[in-house]
Amino acid sequence: MGDTVSSLLFQPPPPTKLKEEKIIWITTKNGMRIPAFYICYRCIGGHDISRSLTLSELEQSNPASGITMLYSHANAEDLGSIYPWCKYLSKMLRVNIFAYDYTGYGMAYEQGPPAEEHCNADIEAAYRFIRNKLHVAASNIVLYGRSLGSGPSCHLAAGMSQDEGEDPVGGVILHAPFMSVFRIVLDTGCTIAGDKFPNIDLAPMIDSPVMIVHGTADQIVPFYHAEKLHAALKPKSKAKPLYIEGMSHNNVHSKVRPLFIERLQDYLEEHVQPFIDDSKNSYSCIPVKVVLPSQKQI
């Protein structure tokens, strides 16, 4: 039953590619090798600059300053397809972004079939890379999970909140999240055997401020999932949700993007920015030639 659910749940698209030098490879606790990319934001000379860094550039930089968003993408996406959107978010929200592919997706398609346990191990590996390799404080990290990505994001946020040896992440943004996979089709009222990504059970365990974004016209994940997830959060973890009238599941249309960006900026400024650790803030994240907006960017 579990394998059948996984085969229906996970729908990796035909792999897309990024330039190899922009890929950062990380290894999960399950022994899988998955790709990631890092987009660095800085305001230099009055210009907002967001660009991806190679591993060698990243190793020479100081990525510990500012907010780093750990982005978990939706189903039927991979790193190549989300890169333009992540670069847009980085520039508009003024954050660094670390995004990764799930086992079985994109350039990790040969690593094995996707599975819930792999997705959870994947985000854990990405988080450990940010914390241990890049030395980013937990308070500076915001998890962003879109649709399928809400599953591993809730898993990690709850885990960091419940582990006495860890600090909670600085924030969590859940975009078009679901209560659990089975509940997308039928609200069973409880988590039953074989269900995947029981976000509704993990939500009360999260100590970080959580913002939920959902469209009222979502035909894939019903809108009430967002309302019930918000209600399940601890009072201290409830940030103001963003429910966008008429928005569907798969994208944020240009007409609603100004509202979308404004509300995410408000969330970061109120719930994350005042508490970030900027003790290592030397603003040297871009150690090489700065590419101004008038020049070609990657």
C-alpha positions as semicolon CSV with decimal commas, in nm:
position;residue;x (nm);y (nm);z (nm)
1;M;0,000;0,000;0,000
2;G;0,280;0,241;0,094
3;D;0,459;0,191;-0,238
4;T;0,133;0,246;-0,426
5;V;0,070;0,572;-0,240
6;S;0,426;0,687;-0,311
7;S;0,394;0,609;-0,682
8;L;0,078;0,820;-0,700
9;L;0,208;1,096;-0,474
10;F;0,546;1,160;-0,633
11;Q;0,542;1,276;-0,995
12;P;0,896;1,387;-1,087
13;P;0,907;1,585;-1,412
14;P;1,159;1,511;-1,688
15;P;1,488;1,627;-1,534
16;T;1,599;1,981;-1,609
17;K;1,956;2,095;-1,564
18;L;2,148;2,388;-1,430
19;K;2,509;2,467;-1,502
20;E;2,717;2,207;-1,322
21;E;2,934;2,467;-1,149
22;K;2,624;2,608;-0,979
23;I;2,531;2,273;-0,824
24;I;2,623;2,186;-0,467
25;W;2,610;1,813;-0,396
26;I;2,514;1,690;-0,051
27;T;2,477;1,338;0,087
28;T;2,184;1,230;0,304
29;K;2,185;0,995;0,601
30;N;2,031;0,736;0,365
31;G;2,340;0,755;0,145
32;M;2,166;0,941;-0,136
33;R;2,348;1,216;-0,325
34;I;2,122;1,511;-0,405
35;P;2,186;1,846;-0,576
36;A;2,122;2,193;-0,436
37;F;2,191;2,553;-0,525
38;Y;2,260;2,864;-0,319
39;I;2,141;3,210;-0,420
40;C;2,302;3,497;-0,233
41;Y;2,136;3,834;-0,178
42;R;2,321;4,158;-0,110
43;C;2,246;4,526;-0,159
44;I;2,560;4,673;-0,311
45;G;2,586;5,034;-0,420
46;G;2,209;5,071;-0,397
47;H;2,151;4,771;-0,623
48;D;1,969;4,457;-0,507
49;I;2,187;4,168;-0,623
50;S;2,077;3,804;-0,617
51;R;2,296;3,546;-0,785
52;S;2,392;3,184;-0,741
53;L;2,735;3,100;-0,605
54;T;2,961;2,812;-0,698
55;L;3,081;2,592;-0,415
56;S;3,425;2,752;-0,425
57;E;3,272;3,102;-0,409
58;L;3,049;2,992;-0,125
59;E;3,343;2,849;0,070
60;Q;3,523;3,184;0,045
61;S;3,220;3,389;0,146
62;N;3,037;3,470;0,468
63;P;2,688;3,326;0,418
64;A;2,608;3,336;0,791
65;S;2,467;3,690;0,779
66;G;2,107;3,781;0,705
67;I;1,816;3,541;0,652
68;T;1,864;3,213;0,467
69;M;1,551;3,050;0,327
70;L;1,556;2,671;0,295
71;Y;1,324;2,609;0,000
72;S;1,142;2,277;-0,048
73;H;0,969;2,265;-0,386
74;A;0,636;2,123;-0,497
75;N;0,561;1,806;-0,688
76;A;0,635;1,801;-1,064
77;E;0,920;2,050;-1,009
78;D;1,296;2,030;-0,976
79;L;1,586;2,267;-0,925
80;G;1,602;2,375;-1,288
81;S;1,236;2,471;-1,305
82;I;1,229;2,659;-0,972
83;Y;1,552;2,855;-1,018
84;P;1,389;3,169;-1,172
85;W;1,124;3,176;-0,897
86;C;1,384;3,135;-0,621
87;K;1,596;3,412;-0,769
88;Y;1,288;3,637;-0,777
89;L;1,208;3,557;-0,413
90;S;1,567;3,619;-0,308
91;K;1,574;3,963;-0,466
92;M;1,225;4,073;-0,358
93;L;1,247;3,941;-0,001
94;R;1,619;4,023;0,036
95;V;1,712;3,677;0,158
96;N;1,963;3,408;0,069
97;I;1,802;3,091;-0,064
98;F;1,923;2,732;-0,040
99;A;1,711;2,496;-0,250
100;Y;1,755;2,122;-0,298
101;D;1,607;1,838;-0,499
102;Y;1,438;1,535;-0,350
103;T;1,582;1,191;-0,403
104;G;1,445;1,071;-0,738
105;Y;1,394;1,424;-0,875
106;G;1,596;1,626;-1,125
107;M;1,965;1,545;-1,128
108;A;1,905;1,298;-0,841
109;Y;1,665;1,088;-1,051
110;E;1,908;0,793;-1,056
111;Q;1,937;0,787;-0,676
112;G;1,622;0,581;-0,638
113;P;1,246;0,626;-0,626
114;P;1,111;0,920;-0,424
115;A;0,971;0,837;-0,081
116;E;0,858;1,017;0,233
117;E;1,158;0,891;0,429
118;H;1,393;1,018;0,158
119;C;1,228;1,362;0,147
120;N;1,270;1,395;0,521
121;A;1,633;1,282;0,502
122;D;1,689;1,523;0,212
123;I;1,576;1,832;0,404
124;E;1,773;1,719;0,709
125;A;2,089;1,698;0,496
126;A;2,022;2,042;0,347
127;Y;1,965;2,188;0,694
128;R;2,285;2,032;0,831
129;F;2,479;2,176;0,538
130;I;2,345;2,524;0,614
131;R;2,406;2,492;0,987
132;N;2,738;2,306;0,996
133;K;2,906;2,399;0,667
134;L;2,777;2,754;0,623
135;H;2,752;2,823;0,999
136;V;2,410;2,987;0,973
137;A;2,233;3,024;1,306
138;A;1,899;2,843;1,343
139;S;1,731;3,178;1,414
140;N;1,842;3,300;1,068
141;I;1,683;3,008;0,882
142;V;1,330;3,023;0,741
143;L;1,180;2,705;0,597
144;Y;0,966;2,757;0,287
145;G;0,765;2,452;0,183
146;R;0,536;2,465;-0,119
147;S;0,268;2,195;-0,151
148;L;0,465;1,867;-0,133
149;G;0,746;2,068;0,028
150;S;0,522;2,143;0,326
151;G;0,572;1,780;0,434
152;P;0,950;1,781;0,487
153;S;0,931;2,141;0,613
154;C;0,685;2,050;0,890
155;H;0,893;1,741;0,969
156;L;1,208;1,949;1,017
157;A;1,039;2,239;1,198
158;A;0,873;2,004;1,448
159;G;1,193;1,804;1,493
160;M;1,403;2,110;1,569
161;S;1,137;2,235;1,812
162;Q;1,116;1,907;2,002
163;D;1,490;1,830;2,016
164;E;1,630;1,972;2,341
165;G;1,975;1,990;2,184
166;E;1,857;2,208;1,895
167;D;1,717;2,558;1,857
168;P;1,391;2,609;1,663
169;V;1,428;2,754;1,317
170;G;1,363;3,126;1,279
171;G;1,042;3,083;1,080
172;V;0,828;2,859;0,860
173;I;0,629;2,953;0,549
174;L;0,386;2,688;0,424
175;H;0,255;2,761;0,075
176;A;-0,048;2,554;-0,032
177;P;0,010;2,296;0,243
178;F;-0,198;1,987;0,311
179;M;-0,302;1,823;0,637
180;S;-0,178;1,486;0,512
181;V;-0,173;1,308;0,178
182;F;-0,479;1,088;0,239
183;R;-0,679;1,387;0,361
184;I;-0,639;1,558;0,022
185;V;-0,882;1,299;-0,114
186;L;-1,086;1,220;0,198
187;D;-1,076;1,385;0,540
188;T;-1,043;1,073;0,750
189;G;-1,059;1,265;1,076
190;C;-0,736;1,107;1,198
191;T;-0,409;0,983;1,060
192;I;-0,446;0,624;0,946
193;A;-0,190;0,358;0,856
194;G;-0,015;0,424;0,527
195;D;-0,079;0,800;0,525
196;K;0,211;1,026;0,427
197;F;0,335;1,360;0,560
198;P;0,093;1,405;0,853
199;N;0,143;1,782;0,876
200;I;-0,169;1,821;1,090
201;D;-0,007;1,606;1,361
202;L;0,325;1,793;1,342
203;A;0,184;2,148;1,340
204;P;0,114;2,158;1,719
205;M;0,479;2,063;1,782
206;I;0,626;2,362;1,598
207;D;0,760;2,643;1,815
208;S;0,866;2,869;1,528
209;P;0,633;3,137;1,386
210;V;0,439;2,981;1,098
211;M;0,284;3,173;0,809
212;I;0,040;2,983;0,587
213;V;-0,025;3,093;0,228
214;H;-0,314;2,940;0,036
215;G;-0,543;3,024;-0,253
216;T;-0,917;3,001;-0,197
217;A;-0,961;2,851;-0,546
218;D;-0,708;2,571;-0,499
219;Q;-0,851;2,264;-0,673
220;I;-0,569;2,027;-0,576
221;V;-0,531;2,089;-0,202
222;P;-0,865;2,216;-0,069
223;F;-0,849;2,555;0,102
224;Y;-0,982;2,422;0,433
225;H;-0,651;2,236;0,480
226;A;-0,484;2,572;0,538
227;E;-0,749;2,678;0,789
228;K;-0,721;2,356;0,988
229;L;-0,342;2,364;0,988
230;H;-0,346;2,723;1,114
231;A;-0,592;2,626;1,388
232;A;-0,369;2,335;1,494
233;L;-0,067;2,559;1,560
234;K;0,028;2,677;1,908
235;P;-0,098;3,030;1,974
236;K;0,259;3,162;1,989
237;S;0,338;3,004;1,650
238;K;0,043;3,155;1,463
239;A;0,159;3,429;1,228
240;K;-0,108;3,606;1,026
241;P;-0,199;3,377;0,732
242;L;-0,231;3,494;0,373
243;Y;-0,544;3,360;0,203
244;I;-0,557;3,489;-0,153
245;E;-0,904;3,512;-0,306
246;G;-0,929;3,324;-0,635
247;M;-0,570;3,197;-0,641
248;S;-0,524;2,838;-0,756
249;H;-0,263;2,582;-0,657
250;N;0,022;2,594;-0,902
251;N;0,149;2,950;-0,923
252;V;0,134;3,302;-0,789
253;H;-0,008;3,508;-1,075
254;S;0,143;3,845;-1,157
255;K;-0,168;4,031;-1,035
256;V;-0,134;3,900;-0,681
257;R;0,246;3,903;-0,657
258;P;0,267;4,253;-0,505
259;L;0,034;4,145;-0,221
260;F;0,218;3,815;-0,186
261;I;0,559;3,983;-0,157
262;E;0,433;4,257;0,074
263;R;0,282;4,009;0,319
264;L;0,591;3,786;0,320
265;Q;0,807;4,093;0,382
266;D;0,580;4,190;0,673
267;Y;0,611;3,840;0,818
268;L;0,991;3,841;0,796
269;E;1,018;4,190;0,943
270;E;0,789;4,112;1,236
271;H;0,871;3,752;1,322
272;V;1,223;3,677;1,195
273;Q;1,436;3,986;1,138
274;P;1,432;4,110;1,502
275;F;1,570;3,778;1,625
276;I;1,839;3,690;1,368
277;D;2,199;3,641;1,476
278;D;2,408;3,896;1,286
279;S;2,722;3,847;1,491
280;K;2,901;3,723;1,177
281;N;2,761;3,994;0,952
282;S;3,045;4,115;0,732
283;Y;2,833;4,127;0,414
284;S;3,095;3,947;0,209
285;C;2,866;3,685;0,062
286;I;2,955;3,780;-0,297
287;P;3,333;3,754;-0,311
288;V;3,375;3,790;-0,684
289;K;3,285;4,046;-0,951
290;V;2,946;4,199;-0,883
291;V;2,702;4,159;-1,173
292;L;2,488;4,472;-1,194
293;P;2,130;4,460;-1,327
294;S;2,236;4,601;-1,663
295;Q;2,464;4,302;-1,722
296;K;2,375;3,946;-1,804
297;Q;2,302;3,737;-1,498
298;I;2,294;3,363;-1,459
